């Protein structure tokens, strides 16, 4: 495999995050995502803590009773130490473990990131892998106009209830 590949794909990878601060972004806040990220950083500093590693974006879509699709977006960061007494709108998890993911390492211009998602979805389709429908994007590095991002898409768990029939 050449190192010049723009998207490297792997199966059965696990995303493991420690001391995770999570902030759900409401749909009316999507345009203010940089402001929300800055406010998260300020909140962390006010708690005497610091960020370890890059920002992680979680995204999923769900439909309500009327069939309206709702986009779910969460910003996540790993912290040096746990935070106790978390205030709204934040949430804290000491460990976030997402096993059995399709994984893509993307190295290219940020505006082409959608191709990493497409490649994972195409791979799942061609290999009869059912995806849960959510993704975790870890922004590993930025160098000029190129980024390195790791995209994890959770594979749907097998329905074990049918096996006993």
C-alpha positions as CSV (number, residue, x, y, z in Angstrom):
1,X,0.0,0.0,0.0
2,X,1.5,3.3,-1.0
3,X,1.8,6.1,1.5
4,X,0.3,8.5,-1.1
5,X,-3.2,7.1,-0.7
6,X,-5.8,9.6,0.0
7,X,-8.2,7.2,1.8
8,X,-7.0,4.1,3.6
9,X,-9.8,1.7,4.7
10,X,-9.9,-0.9,7.5
11,X,-12.5,-3.1,9.0
12,X,-13.2,-4.0,12.6
13,X,-11.5,-1.1,14.3
14,X,-12.3,0.2,17.8
15,X,-12.6,3.9,18.7
16,X,-11.6,4.4,22.3
17,X,-11.8,7.8,24.0
18,X,-11.0,8.6,27.7
19,X,-12.3,11.5,29.8
20,X,-14.6,12.8,27.0
21,X,-16.4,16.1,27.3
22,X,-19.4,16.1,24.9
23,X,-21.5,19.0,23.7
24,X,-24.5,18.4,21.4
25,X,-25.0,21.1,18.8
26,X,-28.6,22.0,18.2
27,X,-29.7,22.5,14.5
28,X,-30.1,26.3,15.0
29,X,-26.4,26.4,16.2
30,X,-24.8,24.6,13.2
31,X,-23.5,27.9,11.8
32,X,-21.9,28.8,15.1
33,X,-19.8,25.6,15.4
34,X,-16.5,27.4,15.8
35,X,-17.9,29.6,18.5
36,X,-19.2,26.5,20.3
37,X,-15.8,24.8,20.1
38,X,-14.2,28.0,21.5
39,X,-16.8,28.0,24.4
40,X,-16.0,24.4,25.1
41,X,-12.3,25.2,25.4
42,X,-13.1,28.1,27.7
43,X,-15.3,25.9,29.9
44,X,-12.5,23.3,30.1
45,X,-9.9,26.0,31.2
46,X,-12.4,27.4,33.7
47,X,-12.5,23.9,35.3
48,X,-8.7,23.9,35.5
49,X,-8.4,21.1,32.9
50,X,-6.9,20.8,29.4
51,X,-7.6,19.1,26.1
52,X,-5.6,16.0,25.1
53,X,-5.7,15.2,21.3
54,X,-7.8,16.5,18.5
55,X,-11.5,17.5,18.3
56,X,-13.9,14.7,17.4
57,X,-17.2,15.3,15.6
58,X,-20.1,12.8,16.0
59,X,-22.9,12.9,13.5
60,X,-26.0,10.8,13.0
61,X,-29.5,11.3,11.5
62,X,-32.8,10.2,13.0
63,X,-36.4,10.6,11.9
64,X,-39.2,11.7,14.2
65,X,-42.8,10.4,14.2
66,X,-43.7,12.6,11.3
67,X,-40.8,11.4,9.2
68,X,-38.8,14.6,9.5
69,X,-35.1,13.9,9.5
70,X,-33.1,15.4,12.3
71,X,-29.3,15.8,12.2
72,X,-27.6,15.0,15.4
73,X,-24.2,16.6,15.8
74,X,-21.9,16.5,18.9
75,X,-18.5,17.9,19.5
76,X,-16.2,15.9,21.7
77,X,-12.8,16.4,23.2
78,X,-10.6,14.2,25.4
79,X,-9.5,15.8,28.7
80,X,-6.3,15.4,30.7
81,X,-8.4,14.7,33.8
82,X,-12.0,13.9,34.6
83,X,-14.4,16.8,35.3
84,X,-16.9,16.4,38.1
85,X,-20.1,18.4,38.5
86,X,-20.7,19.0,34.7
87,X,-23.2,21.7,33.9
88,X,-25.6,21.8,30.9
89,X,-25.2,21.7,27.9
90,X,-22.2,19.5,28.5
91,X,-22.0,15.8,29.3
92,X,-19.0,13.8,30.5
93,X,-18.0,10.1,29.9
94,X,-14.9,8.6,31.5
95,X,-14.7,6.0,28.7
96,X,-16.3,6.0,25.3
97,X,-15.7,2.7,23.4
98,X,-17.1,2.0,20.0
99,X,-16.1,-1.4,18.8
100,X,-16.5,-3.0,15.3
101,X,-16.2,0.1,13.2
102,X,-15.4,0.6,9.5
103,X,-12.4,3.0,9.5
104,X,-11.0,5.4,7.0
105,X,-7.8,7.4,7.3
106,X,-8.3,10.5,5.1
107,X,-5.3,12.6,3.9
108,X,-6.4,15.3,1.5
109,X,-8.1,18.7,1.2
110,X,-10.8,19.2,3.8
111,X,-13.4,20.0,1.2
112,X,-13.0,16.4,-0.1
113,X,-13.7,14.7,3.3
114,X,-17.1,13.6,2.0
115,X,-15.3,11.0,-0.2
116,X,-14.1,9.2,2.9
117,X,-17.7,8.8,4.1
118,X,-18.8,7.7,0.6
119,X,-15.9,5.2,0.4
120,X,-16.9,3.7,3.7
121,X,-20.6,3.5,2.7
122,X,-19.7,1.9,-0.7
123,X,-17.4,-0.6,1.0
124,X,-20.2,-1.5,3.4
125,X,-22.7,-1.9,0.5
126,X,-20.3,-4.1,-1.5
127,X,-19.5,-6.3,1.4
128,X,-23.1,-6.6,2.8
129,X,-22.1,-4.8,6.0
130,X,-24.9,-2.9,7.7
131,X,-23.9,0.4,9.2
132,X,-25.6,1.9,12.3
133,X,-25.8,5.3,10.5
134,X,-23.5,7.4,12.7
135,X,-19.9,8.5,12.3
136,X,-17.1,9.8,14.5
137,X,-14.6,12.0,12.7
138,X,-11.3,12.6,14.5
139,X,-9.4,15.6,13.1
140,X,-5.8,14.3,13.5
141,X,-3.8,17.0,11.8
142,X,-3.9,20.0,9.5
143,X,-1.0,21.1,7.3
144,X,-1.7,24.0,5.0
145,X,-4.9,23.2,3.0
146,X,-4.6,19.4,3.7
147,X,-6.0,17.6,6.7
148,X,-5.6,14.1,8.2
149,X,-8.9,12.8,9.6
150,X,-9.9,9.4,10.9
151,X,-13.5,8.4,10.2
152,X,-15.2,5.7,12.2
153,X,-18.6,4.3,11.2
154,X,-20.2,1.9,13.6
155,X,-21.3,-1.4,12.2
156,X,-24.8,-2.5,13.2
157,X,-24.9,-5.3,15.8
158,X,-26.3,-8.6,14.5
159,X,-29.8,-9.3,15.7
160,X,-29.2,-12.3,17.9
161,X,-32.9,-12.7,18.8
162,X,-33.7,-14.4,15.5
163,X,-31.0,-17.1,15.9
164,X,-33.0,-18.8,18.7
165,X,-36.1,-19.4,16.6
